[in-house]
Protein backbone atom coordinates (compact mmCIF):
# COMPACT_ATOMS: atom_id res chain seq x y z
CA UNK A 1 0.00 0.00 0.00
CA UNK A 2 1.38 3.35 -1.02
CA UNK A 3 0.93 6.75 0.63
CA UNK A 4 -2.15 7.74 -1.39
CA UNK A 5 -3.99 4.49 -0.73
CA UNK A 6 -3.12 4.87 2.95
CA UNK A 7 -4.55 8.40 3.04
CA UNK A 8 -7.73 7.14 1.38
CA UNK A 9 -7.99 4.39 4.00
CA UNK A 10 -7.35 6.69 6.97
CA UNK A 11 -9.35 9.57 5.56
CA UNK A 12 -7.84 12.57 3.84
CA UNK A 13 -9.55 14.87 6.33
CA UNK A 14 -7.95 13.02 9.26
CA UNK A 15 -4.55 13.02 7.59
CA UNK A 16 -4.85 16.74 6.78
CA UNK A 17 -5.79 17.60 10.38
CA UNK A 18 -2.91 15.50 11.72
CA UNK A 19 -0.44 17.08 9.32
CA UNK A 20 -1.61 20.56 10.38
CA UNK A 21 -1.12 19.63 14.03
CA UNK A 22 2.41 18.37 13.39
CA UNK A 23 3.22 21.47 11.32
CA UNK A 24 1.98 23.77 14.10
CA UNK A 25 3.71 21.68 16.77
CA UNK A 26 7.03 22.19 15.01
CA UNK A 27 6.48 25.96 14.89
CA UNK A 28 5.56 26.08 11.22
CA UNK A 29 8.64 24.29 9.95
CA UNK A 30 8.20 24.04 6.18
CA UNK A 31 9.05 20.34 5.86
CA UNK A 32 5.91 19.49 7.87
CA UNK A 33 3.56 21.78 5.92
CA UNK A 34 0.54 19.93 4.51
CA UNK A 35 0.25 19.90 0.75
CA UNK A 36 -2.40 22.15 -0.75
CA UNK A 37 -3.87 19.15 -2.65
CA UNK A 38 -4.91 17.70 0.71
CA UNK A 39 -6.74 20.90 1.62
CA UNK A 40 -8.43 21.09 -1.78
CA UNK A 41 -9.59 17.49 -1.56
CA UNK A 42 -11.04 18.07 1.91
CA UNK A 43 -12.85 21.17 0.64
CA UNK A 44 -14.19 19.17 -2.31
CA UNK A 45 -15.47 16.41 -0.02
CA UNK A 46 -13.13 13.77 -1.48
CA UNK A 47 -12.16 12.20 1.83
CA UNK A 48 -11.19 8.70 0.73
CA UNK A 49 -13.00 5.39 1.07
CA UNK A 50 -15.68 6.77 3.38
CA UNK A 51 -16.96 9.07 0.61
CA UNK A 52 -16.22 6.56 -2.20
CA UNK A 53 -13.60 8.92 -3.63
CA UNK A 54 -10.26 10.35 -2.67
CA UNK A 55 -7.03 9.92 -4.59
CA UNK A 56 -8.77 6.86 -6.06
CA UNK A 57 -12.43 6.22 -6.82
CA UNK A 58 -14.16 3.39 -4.96
CA UNK A 59 -17.23 1.70 -6.35
CA UNK A 60 -20.14 1.04 -4.06
CA UNK A 61 -20.79 -2.68 -3.65
CA UNK A 62 -24.30 -3.94 -4.29
CA UNK A 63 -24.76 -6.30 -1.33
N, C-alpha and C positions, 0 to 999 in steps of 0.2 A: 504494500500500500504506500502510495506516494503522499506528498504533503497536501495536494489538493483533495484527494480522496479522503484523507484524514480530516481536513477541515469540513468537508461535506458531512462526514460521519458525526463529528463533534457538534457542528453547527457553526456557520460562519459568524453569526452574531456573538456566540460565546467566545470564539477565537478572537474576534475583533475586540471585545471588551477586555479579555485577558491581556492581549497585546497592548492595549491602551494603559492598563494598570501597570504592566512591566515598564513601559516607556516612561510613565509618570514617576514610578518608583526609582528609576535610575536618572531622575532629574532631567528628563527630556533628551537623553543621549540618542543621537540620530540612528545608531545601529539597531535600536529597539523600536523605532517608529513604525507603526502599522502602515501597510501599503494602502494607497488610496483606492485600489480595486476592492479591498475588503469593505471599506466604508460605502462605496457605491453599490456593492452587492447587497449589503444590509439595507440600505435605503430603498433598493429595488424589490426587497422582499425575497431575494434568492438566498435562502439561509441553509441550503444543503438538503439532505434526505428528508428532513421533516416538512419541507415545503415542495418536495418532488423536484427541486431544481437548485443547483448551486453552481459549482464549477462544471458539474456534469448534470445531465437531465436523468431523472429516475421515473420510470413508468409505474403507474399505479397498478398493482396486481388485482385481478378480478376474482378474488376468493369470497 
